[in-house]
Each structure stands twice: as C-alpha cells, then as structure tokens.
Amino acid sequence: MSLILCIETGTDICSVGIAKDGELISLRESDEGRDHARKVGVFVDELLRETGIAPDELDAVAVGKGPGSYTGLRIGVSFAKGLCYGLGKPLVAVGSLDALAEVAREDYEAGILAVDRWAEARLCPMVDARRMEVYAQVFDAQGAALSDVTAEVVGPESFAAYRGAAVPFVIFGNGAAKCTEVLPDAIFESVAPSARGLARLAQRALDAGHTEDVAYFEPFYLKDFVATTSKKKLF
C-alpha cells in the first residue's frame, strides 16, 4: 500500500490531495485567488487530520512540476521539498499538463465529460501564459503524449497536425477558453487543474522508481521569469 500526498499549485487553483494506491481518498482545493503560500500548509494539515494519517506514514510527496505560474510553482515545489527533507520521504514530480490531461480522462470515465469518439480524441490541456500564449501539450485519449510541451502563441494554424474532421480535438484548462474563437473546430471542455490528476501518475512513477533529487530539483518553468519594474512613482 502506498500513501502519496499530492500538491498542485501551478495556476490560480491551490489543490492538495492524498492518494492511496493511486486512488484519491481526500481532497482540498480553492480557486479564491493566489493565496497558495498560506493555503497549501492548511490543506495538508486538514487532510492528515481528516484521514487520520500521520505525516511519517506517507510513502512519498508528489508535486505538479509545471509549466505554470512562476510563483505558484515555487510555492508548491518548495513546500513539497520541505516535507520530503523533514520526513525523509521521496519526491515525485509530475508534469502539470500530464496531470491536467489525467483529470480530463478521469472526468470522462466518471461520465462528467461527454465527447463523441473519445477513443480517437486528441486532448490538449492549456495553461494560461498571458495574452494569447499558452503552455500546451497534445495527448491521445489513453494519456500518451503526442507532442512536446510548448509555449504556443495561439493562431489559426496552431496544432494543425492534430486538428480537423478526422478526430475530435479537445481543449481545456485555464488557457483554453480564450482560444475557442481562434480554434473554432476545437471542442472546449471545462476541466481545471487538480491534485487528483497526480494520483495515478505519481503512483506509477513511484512504482518505477522515478523520484527526484530533493536537493537539486527545480520546477519546469519552460520560459525564464522576467521581473518588471513598476511604472508607478512611489516617491
């Protein structure tokens, strides 16, 4: 039996869950603004109390590694690394787009999504990267990656190799809604990032021995963080 604490903070949603043998058993999440630094610790404490699991009973800590919000990723990864250091547990990193695709697959399995010819569908999770740019990756309906992760400025020719009448092209995530007019042939579904998308993927990674070096692991930002100077005169 494996107990894995799952943390996903790469967008406006702060989401924490506990999974047992790859199945989520408890979840806390909030989309009420970017207050992840405070909420992630509170959610972990609440979940451990709710489930009666002691911190040292966890077998691993899994975290969404990105791409996504620079600040959100820093908070989630730093918190996960701190737990791993303190508890002496392994760290498992899961691609945030992989996890988002997994949420969509779980929603379809649960009957929440209704997409015709799902088995042939191409799934394209999108995380907002400001303006018309998104972090995106294309998967098949079984969750296998068909493309690399890209920072895509979405236009009429974006993802052309995967779109068309032959198969459904399903877009979702917090970057997808702004792309619906640019990609009129895409099927938009409301699917949000969640720690529950990490559960099965983290278990597979742990079983395969794919863990991270806690000392050196860093989030996958994809793009360099650019600090800007405020134009407001403070003095």
Number of C-alpha atoms within 10 A of each C-alpha: 7 15 21 30 30 30 33 32 32 30 27 19 22 28 26 30 26 29 24 18 16 19 17 20 15 17 19 20 18 17 13 10 10 16 15 26 17 11 17 24 13 13 21 21 13 16 19 17 12 10 11 9 13 10 16 11 12 20 20 25 25 35 30 32 26 29 27 26 18 20 15 22 26 20 19 28 26 18 18 27 25 14 18 21 14 11 16 13 20 24 27 30 28 23 18 31 28 24 27 27 32 26 22 28 21 15 14 15 11 10 10 13 16 12 15 10 10 19 12 14 20 23 29 31 31 31 28 21 19 10 10 15 19 25 27 28 22 26 23 18 20 15 16 12 18 14 14 10 16 16 18 16 14 19 14 11 10 13 18 10 7 19 18 12 9 9 15 21 25 23 27 26 25 20 21 26 15 15 21 15 11 14 21 10 14 21 16 18 17 13 20 20 30 29 29 28 29 36 29 19 20 29 23 15 15 21 11 9 11 14 18 15 11 19 10 7 14 17 20 18 17 14 13 8 10 6 6 6 5 7 6 6 5 5 3
